[in-house]
Amino acid sequence: MKAMLEARLAAMPGRLRILEAGCGRGWPLRLSVPYTLVGLDLDADALAARKDLDRAVVGDLRTAEFPADSFDVIYNSFVLEHVSGARQVLERFLHWLAPGGVLIIHVPDRDSAFGLLTRLTPHWFHVLYYRYVVGYRAAGTPGHGPYPTYYDPVISLRGLEEFFARPHLAAPEIYRMCSYTHQRATRAAAFATSLLSAGQLPWRHNTLTAIVQDARRPIPASGAEALVRDAGTSAKVSGTSPQPAV
Protein backbone atom coordinates (compact mmCIF):
# COMPACT_ATOMS: atom_id res chain seq x y z
CA MET A 1 0.00 0.00 0.00
CA LYS A 2 2.80 2.44 0.89
CA ALA A 3 4.53 1.91 -2.47
CA MET A 4 1.25 2.35 -4.32
CA LEU A 5 0.53 5.64 -2.56
CA GLU A 6 4.04 6.92 -3.24
CA ALA A 7 3.71 6.08 -6.95
CA ARG A 8 0.27 7.68 -7.08
CA LEU A 9 1.48 10.97 -5.62
CA ALA A 10 4.69 10.95 -7.67
CA ALA A 11 2.55 10.96 -10.82
CA MET A 12 0.80 14.20 -9.82
CA PRO A 13 2.03 17.37 -11.57
CA GLY A 14 3.75 20.35 -9.98
CA ARG A 15 5.00 20.98 -6.47
CA LEU A 16 2.53 19.23 -4.19
CA ARG A 17 0.89 21.08 -1.34
CA ILE A 18 0.37 18.37 1.30
CA LEU A 19 -1.59 18.55 4.55
CA GLU A 20 -0.92 15.88 7.14
CA ALA A 21 -4.13 16.22 9.15
CA GLY A 22 -3.39 14.73 12.53
CA CYS A 23 0.34 14.17 12.74
CA GLY A 24 2.21 11.01 13.56
CA ARG A 25 5.88 10.88 14.55
CA GLY A 26 7.09 11.38 10.99
CA TRP A 27 5.90 11.74 7.41
CA PRO A 28 5.48 8.10 6.26
CA LEU A 29 5.81 8.47 2.47
CA ARG A 30 9.03 8.88 0.49
CA LEU A 31 8.24 11.07 -2.51
CA SER A 32 10.44 11.71 -5.53
CA VAL A 33 8.61 14.95 -6.39
CA PRO A 34 8.93 18.36 -4.72
CA TYR A 35 6.34 19.12 -2.07
CA THR A 36 5.46 21.42 0.80
CA LEU A 37 4.29 19.66 3.98
CA VAL A 38 1.90 21.30 6.45
CA GLY A 39 1.13 19.53 9.72
CA LEU A 40 -2.10 20.10 11.65
CA ASP A 41 -2.55 18.69 15.16
CA LEU A 42 -3.91 19.58 18.59
CA ASP A 43 -0.68 18.52 20.28
CA ALA A 44 1.81 21.40 20.12
CA ASP A 45 4.58 19.25 21.61
CA ALA A 46 4.09 16.57 18.95
CA LEU A 47 4.29 19.20 16.21
CA ALA A 48 7.42 20.73 17.77
CA ALA A 49 9.12 17.33 17.60
CA ARG A 50 8.55 17.11 13.86
CA LYS A 51 11.53 18.43 11.94
CA ASP A 52 10.18 17.49 8.51
CA LEU A 53 7.30 19.98 8.42
CA ASP A 54 7.46 23.17 6.38
CA ARG A 55 4.70 24.60 8.54
CA ALA A 56 3.09 23.44 11.78
CA VAL A 57 -0.43 24.48 12.71
CA VAL A 58 -1.80 23.81 16.18
CA GLY A 59 -5.54 23.30 15.87
CA ASP A 60 -8.59 21.05 15.99
CA LEU A 61 -9.51 19.27 12.76
CA ARG A 62 -13.13 20.30 13.37
CA THR A 63 -12.42 24.04 13.63
CA ALA A 64 -9.11 24.75 11.86
CA GLU A 65 -9.36 27.17 8.95
CA PHE A 66 -7.70 27.01 5.53
CA PRO A 67 -8.90 28.62 2.29
CA ALA A 68 -10.82 26.44 -0.13
CA ASP A 69 -8.68 24.38 -2.54
CA SER A 70 -5.54 24.84 -0.40
CA PHE A 71 -4.02 21.36 -0.77
CA ASP A 72 -3.27 18.90 -3.54
CA VAL A 73 -2.96 16.03 -1.05
CA ILE A 74 -4.60 15.57 2.34
CA TYR A 75 -3.32 12.64 4.38
CA ASN A 76 -5.12 11.43 7.51
CA SER A 77 -3.98 8.24 9.23
CA PHE A 78 -5.86 6.58 12.09
CA VAL A 79 -7.17 9.84 13.54
CA LEU A 80 -10.87 10.04 12.67
CA GLU A 81 -11.84 7.21 15.03
CA HIS A 82 -10.65 9.45 17.87
CA VAL A 83 -12.80 12.40 16.80
CA SER A 84 -16.38 13.04 17.86
CA GLY A 85 -17.71 14.60 14.68
CA ALA A 86 -15.69 12.74 12.04
CA ARG A 87 -18.22 13.60 9.34
CA GLN A 88 -17.65 17.30 10.01
CA VAL A 89 -13.90 16.78 9.59
CA LEU A 90 -14.38 14.99 6.27
CA GLU A 91 -16.48 17.90 5.00
CA ARG A 92 -13.62 20.24 5.84
CA PHE A 93 -11.15 18.00 4.02
CA LEU A 94 -13.23 18.20 0.86
CA HIS A 95 -13.41 21.98 1.21
CA TRP A 96 -9.62 22.22 1.49
CA LEU A 97 -8.89 19.76 -1.33
CA ALA A 98 -7.93 21.40 -4.63
CA PRO A 99 -9.33 20.36 -8.02
CA GLY A 100 -7.54 17.19 -9.11
CA GLY A 101 -6.33 16.65 -5.54
CA VAL A 102 -6.19 13.37 -3.63
CA LEU A 103 -7.50 12.59 -0.15
CA ILE A 104 -5.94 9.58 1.62
CA ILE A 105 -7.55 8.22 4.76
CA HIS A 106 -6.60 5.27 6.98
CA VAL A 107 -9.25 4.27 9.53
CA PRO A 108 -10.42 1.21 11.45
CA ASP A 109 -13.67 -0.29 10.16
CA ARG A 110 -16.21 0.15 12.97
CA ASP A 111 -18.46 -2.43 11.31
CA SER A 112 -15.86 -5.23 11.31
CA ALA A 113 -15.77 -7.89 14.02
CA PHE A 114 -12.65 -6.32 15.49
CA GLY A 115 -14.30 -2.90 15.30
CA LEU A 116 -17.24 -4.14 17.38
CA LEU A 117 -14.90 -5.61 20.00
CA THR A 118 -13.07 -2.28 20.16
CA ARG A 119 -16.30 -0.35 20.64
CA LEU A 120 -17.53 -2.69 23.38
CA THR A 121 -14.35 -2.76 25.46
CA PRO A 122 -13.13 0.06 27.77
CA HIS A 123 -10.11 2.23 27.08
CA TRP A 124 -7.97 0.61 29.79
CA PHE A 125 -8.42 -2.71 27.99
CA HIS A 126 -7.13 -1.13 24.77
CA VAL A 127 -4.01 0.06 26.63
CA LEU A 128 -3.35 -3.46 27.95
CA TYR A 129 -3.93 -4.94 24.49
CA TYR A 130 -1.34 -2.65 22.92
CA ARG A 131 1.19 -3.31 25.68
CA TYR A 132 0.97 -7.08 25.97
CA VAL A 133 -0.49 -8.30 22.67
CA VAL A 134 0.89 -5.79 20.17
CA GLY A 135 4.08 -5.36 22.21
CA TYR A 136 3.97 -1.55 22.38
CA ARG A 137 5.31 -1.07 25.92
CA ALA A 138 4.89 2.70 25.90
CA ALA A 139 1.14 2.42 25.25
CA GLY A 140 -0.93 4.66 27.46
CA THR A 141 1.96 6.85 28.59
CA PRO A 142 1.97 10.61 27.83
CA GLY A 143 2.33 11.21 24.12
CA HIS A 144 1.63 7.59 23.18
CA GLY A 145 -1.58 5.87 22.09
CA PRO A 146 -3.97 4.28 22.16
CA TYR A 147 -6.26 7.24 22.63
CA PRO A 148 -10.00 7.22 23.46
CA THR A 149 -12.18 6.30 20.49
CA TYR A 150 -15.63 7.40 19.26
CA TYR A 151 -16.13 5.50 16.00
CA ASP A 152 -18.70 7.73 14.30
CA PRO A 153 -20.88 5.78 11.81
CA VAL A 154 -19.06 7.31 8.83
CA ILE A 155 -15.93 5.39 9.90
CA SER A 156 -17.00 2.24 8.10
CA LEU A 157 -16.97 0.79 4.60
CA ARG A 158 -20.59 1.73 3.95
CA GLY A 159 -20.24 5.09 5.67
CA LEU A 160 -17.27 6.14 3.55
CA GLU A 161 -18.83 4.91 0.31
CA GLU A 162 -22.00 6.89 1.00
CA PHE A 163 -20.16 10.02 2.14
CA PHE A 164 -17.92 10.20 -0.93
CA ALA A 165 -20.72 9.58 -3.43
CA ARG A 166 -20.62 13.14 -4.78
CA PRO A 167 -20.69 14.49 -8.35
CA HIS A 168 -17.32 16.26 -8.13
CA LEU A 169 -15.49 13.21 -6.76
CA ALA A 170 -14.26 10.14 -8.60
CA ALA A 171 -15.55 6.85 -7.22
CA PRO A 172 -13.55 6.19 -4.03
CA GLU A 173 -10.98 3.40 -3.97
CA ILE A 174 -11.37 1.61 -0.64
CA TYR A 175 -9.01 -1.16 0.42
CA ARG A 176 -9.54 -3.57 3.30
CA MET A 177 -6.57 -4.68 5.39
CA CYS A 178 -5.85 -6.67 8.53
CA SER A 179 -3.50 -5.53 11.30
CA TYR A 180 -3.63 -8.73 13.38
CA THR A 181 -2.61 -11.33 10.79
CA HIS A 182 0.05 -12.84 13.05
CA GLN A 183 -1.86 -12.53 16.35
CA ARG A 184 -3.67 -15.83 16.83
CA ALA A 185 -5.70 -14.82 19.88
CA THR A 186 -6.96 -11.68 18.18
CA ARG A 187 -7.81 -13.57 15.00
CA ALA A 188 -9.71 -16.16 17.05
CA ALA A 189 -11.67 -13.46 18.90
CA ALA A 190 -12.56 -11.69 15.65
CA PHE A 191 -13.57 -14.98 14.01
CA ALA A 192 -15.78 -15.93 16.96
CA THR A 193 -17.42 -12.52 16.93
CA SER A 194 -18.11 -12.86 13.22
CA LEU A 195 -19.69 -16.29 13.81
CA LEU A 196 -21.93 -14.89 16.53
CA SER A 197 -23.07 -12.20 14.09
CA ALA A 198 -24.00 -14.89 11.55
CA GLY A 199 -21.29 -13.53 9.27
CA GLN A 200 -22.64 -9.98 9.25
CA LEU A 201 -19.41 -8.64 10.75
CA PRO A 202 -16.33 -9.45 8.62
CA TRP A 203 -13.30 -10.76 10.52
CA ARG A 204 -10.65 -10.98 7.79
CA HIS A 205 -10.03 -7.23 7.88
CA ASN A 206 -10.22 -4.48 10.48
CA THR A 207 -8.85 -1.38 8.74
CA LEU A 208 -9.72 0.60 5.62
CA THR A 209 -7.69 2.82 3.33
CA ALA A 210 -9.72 5.22 1.20
CA ILE A 211 -8.23 7.09 -1.76
CA VAL A 212 -10.51 9.81 -3.09
CA GLN A 213 -9.75 12.11 -6.01
CA ASP A 214 -11.38 15.43 -6.73
CA ALA A 215 -12.55 15.07 -10.33
CA ARG A 216 -12.61 18.79 -11.09
CA ARG A 217 -10.02 20.01 -13.59
CA PRO A 218 -6.82 21.14 -11.80
CA ILE A 219 -6.22 24.89 -11.73
CA PRO A 220 -3.14 26.37 -13.48
CA ALA A 221 0.14 26.38 -11.58
CA SER A 222 0.06 30.15 -11.08
CA GLY A 223 -3.29 29.88 -9.33
CA ALA A 224 -2.03 27.06 -7.13
CA GLU A 225 0.96 29.15 -6.06
CA ALA A 226 -1.38 31.95 -5.06
CA LEU A 227 -3.35 29.57 -2.88
CA VAL A 228 -0.15 28.48 -1.12
CA ARG A 229 0.57 32.11 -0.27
CA ASP A 230 -2.98 32.58 1.02
CA ALA A 231 -2.79 29.44 3.16
CA GLY A 232 0.48 30.63 4.64
CA THR A 233 -1.15 33.78 6.00
CA SER A 234 -4.07 32.00 7.68
CA ALA A 235 -4.19 31.37 11.17
CA LYS A 236 2.66 1.62 9.25
CA VAL A 237 -0.24 0.07 7.93
CA SER A 238 0.62 -3.53 8.59
CA GLY A 239 -1.01 -6.82 7.74
CA THR A 240 -2.16 -8.60 4.63
CA SER A 241 -1.88 -7.33 1.10
CA PRO A 242 -4.68 -4.86 0.40
CA GLN A 243 -7.71 -6.05 -1.49
CA PRO A 244 -10.15 -3.62 -3.13
CA ALA A 245 -13.49 -3.44 -1.35
CA VAL A 246 -16.45 -4.46 -3.46
C-alpha positions as CSV (number, residue, x, y, z in Angstrom):
1,M,0.0,0.0,0.0
2,K,2.8,2.4,0.9
3,A,4.5,1.9,-2.5
4,M,1.2,2.4,-4.3
5,L,0.5,5.6,-2.6
6,E,4.0,6.9,-3.2
7,A,3.7,6.1,-7.0
8,R,0.3,7.7,-7.1
9,L,1.5,11.0,-5.6
10,A,4.7,10.9,-7.7
11,A,2.6,11.0,-10.8
12,M,0.8,14.2,-9.8
13,P,2.0,17.4,-11.6
14,G,3.7,20.3,-10.0
15,R,5.0,21.0,-6.5
16,L,2.5,19.2,-4.2
17,R,0.9,21.1,-1.3
18,I,0.4,18.4,1.3
19,L,-1.6,18.6,4.5
20,E,-0.9,15.9,7.1
21,A,-4.1,16.2,9.1
22,G,-3.4,14.7,12.5
23,C,0.3,14.2,12.7
24,G,2.2,11.0,13.6
25,R,5.9,10.9,14.5
26,G,7.1,11.4,11.0
27,W,5.9,11.7,7.4
28,P,5.5,8.1,6.3
29,L,5.8,8.5,2.5
30,R,9.0,8.9,0.5
31,L,8.2,11.1,-2.5
32,S,10.4,11.7,-5.5
33,V,8.6,14.9,-6.4
34,P,8.9,18.4,-4.7
35,Y,6.3,19.1,-2.1
36,T,5.5,21.4,0.8
37,L,4.3,19.7,4.0
38,V,1.9,21.3,6.4
39,G,1.1,19.5,9.7
40,L,-2.1,20.1,11.7
41,D,-2.6,18.7,15.2
42,L,-3.9,19.6,18.6
43,D,-0.7,18.5,20.3
44,A,1.8,21.4,20.1
45,D,4.6,19.3,21.6
46,A,4.1,16.6,19.0
47,L,4.3,19.2,16.2
48,A,7.4,20.7,17.8
49,A,9.1,17.3,17.6
50,R,8.5,17.1,13.9
51,K,11.5,18.4,11.9
52,D,10.2,17.5,8.5
53,L,7.3,20.0,8.4
54,D,7.5,23.2,6.4
55,R,4.7,24.6,8.5
56,A,3.1,23.4,11.8
57,V,-0.4,24.5,12.7
58,V,-1.8,23.8,16.2
59,G,-5.5,23.3,15.9
60,D,-8.6,21.1,16.0
61,L,-9.5,19.3,12.8
62,R,-13.1,20.3,13.4
63,T,-12.4,24.0,13.6
64,A,-9.1,24.8,11.9
65,E,-9.4,27.2,8.9
66,F,-7.7,27.0,5.5
67,P,-8.9,28.6,2.3
68,A,-10.8,26.4,-0.1
69,D,-8.7,24.4,-2.5
70,S,-5.5,24.8,-0.4
71,F,-4.0,21.4,-0.8
72,D,-3.3,18.9,-3.5
73,V,-3.0,16.0,-1.1
74,I,-4.6,15.6,2.3
75,Y,-3.3,12.6,4.4
76,N,-5.1,11.4,7.5
77,S,-4.0,8.2,9.2
78,F,-5.9,6.6,12.1
79,V,-7.2,9.8,13.5
80,L,-10.9,10.0,12.7
81,E,-11.8,7.2,15.0
82,H,-10.6,9.5,17.9
83,V,-12.8,12.4,16.8
84,S,-16.4,13.0,17.9
85,G,-17.7,14.6,14.7
86,A,-15.7,12.7,12.0
87,R,-18.2,13.6,9.3
88,Q,-17.7,17.3,10.0
89,V,-13.9,16.8,9.6
90,L,-14.4,15.0,6.3
91,E,-16.5,17.9,5.0
92,R,-13.6,20.2,5.8
93,F,-11.1,18.0,4.0
94,L,-13.2,18.2,0.9
95,H,-13.4,22.0,1.2
96,W,-9.6,22.2,1.5
97,L,-8.9,19.8,-1.3
98,A,-7.9,21.4,-4.6
99,P,-9.3,20.4,-8.0
100,G,-7.5,17.2,-9.1
101,G,-6.3,16.7,-5.5
102,V,-6.2,13.4,-3.6
103,L,-7.5,12.6,-0.2
104,I,-5.9,9.6,1.6
105,I,-7.6,8.2,4.8
106,H,-6.6,5.3,7.0
107,V,-9.3,4.3,9.5
108,P,-10.4,1.2,11.4
109,D,-13.7,-0.3,10.2
110,R,-16.2,0.1,13.0
111,D,-18.5,-2.4,11.3
112,S,-15.9,-5.2,11.3
113,A,-15.8,-7.9,14.0
114,F,-12.6,-6.3,15.5
115,G,-14.3,-2.9,15.3
116,L,-17.2,-4.1,17.4
117,L,-14.9,-5.6,20.0
118,T,-13.1,-2.3,20.2
119,R,-16.3,-0.4,20.6
120,L,-17.5,-2.7,23.4
121,T,-14.3,-2.8,25.5
122,P,-13.1,0.1,27.8
123,H,-10.1,2.2,27.1
124,W,-8.0,0.6,29.8
125,F,-8.4,-2.7,28.0
126,H,-7.1,-1.1,24.8
127,V,-4.0,0.1,26.6
128,L,-3.3,-3.5,27.9
129,Y,-3.9,-4.9,24.5
130,Y,-1.3,-2.7,22.9
131,R,1.2,-3.3,25.7
132,Y,1.0,-7.1,26.0
133,V,-0.5,-8.3,22.7
134,V,0.9,-5.8,20.2
135,G,4.1,-5.4,22.2
136,Y,4.0,-1.6,22.4
137,R,5.3,-1.1,25.9
138,A,4.9,2.7,25.9
139,A,1.1,2.4,25.2
140,G,-0.9,4.7,27.5
141,T,2.0,6.8,28.6
142,P,2.0,10.6,27.8
143,G,2.3,11.2,24.1
144,H,1.6,7.6,23.2
145,G,-1.6,5.9,22.1
146,P,-4.0,4.3,22.2
147,Y,-6.3,7.2,22.6
148,P,-10.0,7.2,23.5
149,T,-12.2,6.3,20.5
150,Y,-15.6,7.4,19.3
151,Y,-16.1,5.5,16.0
152,D,-18.7,7.7,14.3
153,P,-20.9,5.8,11.8
154,V,-19.1,7.3,8.8
155,I,-15.9,5.4,9.9
156,S,-17.0,2.2,8.1
157,L,-17.0,0.8,4.6
158,R,-20.6,1.7,3.9
159,G,-20.2,5.1,5.7
160,L,-17.3,6.1,3.5
161,E,-18.8,4.9,0.3
162,E,-22.0,6.9,1.0
163,F,-20.2,10.0,2.1
164,F,-17.9,10.2,-0.9
165,A,-20.7,9.6,-3.4
166,R,-20.6,13.1,-4.8
167,P,-20.7,14.5,-8.3
168,H,-17.3,16.3,-8.1
169,L,-15.5,13.2,-6.8
170,A,-14.3,10.1,-8.6
171,A,-15.5,6.8,-7.2
172,P,-13.5,6.2,-4.0
173,E,-11.0,3.4,-4.0
174,I,-11.4,1.6,-0.6
175,Y,-9.0,-1.2,0.4
176,R,-9.5,-3.6,3.3
177,M,-6.6,-4.7,5.4
178,C,-5.8,-6.7,8.5
179,S,-3.5,-5.5,11.3
180,Y,-3.6,-8.7,13.4
181,T,-2.6,-11.3,10.8
182,H,0.0,-12.8,13.0
183,Q,-1.9,-12.5,16.3
184,R,-3.7,-15.8,16.8
185,A,-5.7,-14.8,19.9
186,T,-7.0,-11.7,18.2
187,R,-7.8,-13.6,15.0
188,A,-9.7,-16.2,17.0
189,A,-11.7,-13.5,18.9
190,A,-12.6,-11.7,15.7
191,F,-13.6,-15.0,14.0
192,A,-15.8,-15.9,17.0
193,T,-17.4,-12.5,16.9
194,S,-18.1,-12.9,13.2
195,L,-19.7,-16.3,13.8
196,L,-21.9,-14.9,16.5
197,S,-23.1,-12.2,14.1
198,A,-24.0,-14.9,11.6
199,G,-21.3,-13.5,9.3
200,Q,-22.6,-10.0,9.3
201,L,-19.4,-8.6,10.8
202,P,-16.3,-9.4,8.6
203,W,-13.3,-10.8,10.5
204,R,-10.6,-11.0,7.8
205,H,-10.0,-7.2,7.9
206,N,-10.2,-4.5,10.5
207,T,-8.9,-1.4,8.7
208,L,-9.7,0.6,5.6
209,T,-7.7,2.8,3.3
210,A,-9.7,5.2,1.2
211,I,-8.2,7.1,-1.8
212,V,-10.5,9.8,-3.1
213,Q,-9.8,12.1,-6.0
214,D,-11.4,15.4,-6.7
215,A,-12.6,15.1,-10.3
216,R,-12.6,18.8,-11.1
217,R,-10.0,20.0,-13.6
218,P,-6.8,21.1,-11.8
219,I,-6.2,24.9,-11.7
220,P,-3.1,26.4,-13.5
221,A,0.1,26.4,-11.6
222,S,0.1,30.2,-11.1
223,G,-3.3,29.9,-9.3
224,A,-2.0,27.1,-7.1
225,E,1.0,29.2,-6.1
226,A,-1.4,31.9,-5.1
227,L,-3.3,29.6,-2.9
228,V,-0.1,28.5,-1.1
229,R,0.6,32.1,-0.3
230,D,-3.0,32.6,1.0
231,A,-2.8,29.4,3.2
232,G,0.5,30.6,4.6
233,T,-1.1,33.8,6.0
234,S,-4.1,32.0,7.7
235,A,-4.2,31.4,11.2
236,K,2.7,1.6,9.2
237,V,-0.2,0.1,7.9
238,S,0.6,-3.5,8.6
239,G,-1.0,-6.8,7.7
240,T,-2.2,-8.6,4.6
241,S,-1.9,-7.3,1.1
242,P,-4.7,-4.9,0.4
243,Q,-7.7,-6.0,-1.5
244,P,-10.2,-3.6,-3.1
245,A,-13.5,-3.4,-1.3
246,V,-16.5,-4.5,-3.5
